[in-house]
Amino acid sequence: MGGSLKIELARSSDVGDLVTFNLSMAAETEAKGLDRDTVTAGVERLMEEAHRGFYVVAREAGAVVGSLMVTPEWSDWRCAEIWWIQSVYVRPEARRRGVYRRLYLFVRDLAEDAGNVCGFRLYVARENRTAQRVYEALGMRRSVYLMYEAP
């Protein structure tokens, strides 16, 4: 794959793939069915409002085979941004071929160029051991924080 894979910021023409990836990820990782119209509106809004974040895609032969979303969080403790990596998805036929690694390294380079990013965070389902091993292989480590949420 290496040479034929192109990593870049997503374009508005990628909305359909990004929506499909989000629906697929929710179904695969949490057995959740999401509303396509809501997800479409969410993806489109992020694409239109750059301050909310951005998507990065991996293309192979012109087709999107993987993506992730980055959303910034301001850290007053560090006077810098933490970039949350979210909505990670790689098509099943492209998995275990370094797609996520290339997406992550691209984001890491963007963060270095931005100059105001102090780190990365992501969350992963406790039982998703495969993803955890990938993140650890890229130098990420389990956080000391637990995550809580309310609907």
Secondary structure by P-SEA (a helix, b strand, c coil): ccccbbbbcccccaaaaaaaaaaaaaaaaccccccaaaaaaaaaaaaacccccbbbbbbcccccccbbbbbbbbbccccbbbbbbccccccccccccaaaaaaaaaaaaaaaaaccccbbbbbbcccaaaaaaaaaaaccccccbbbbbcc
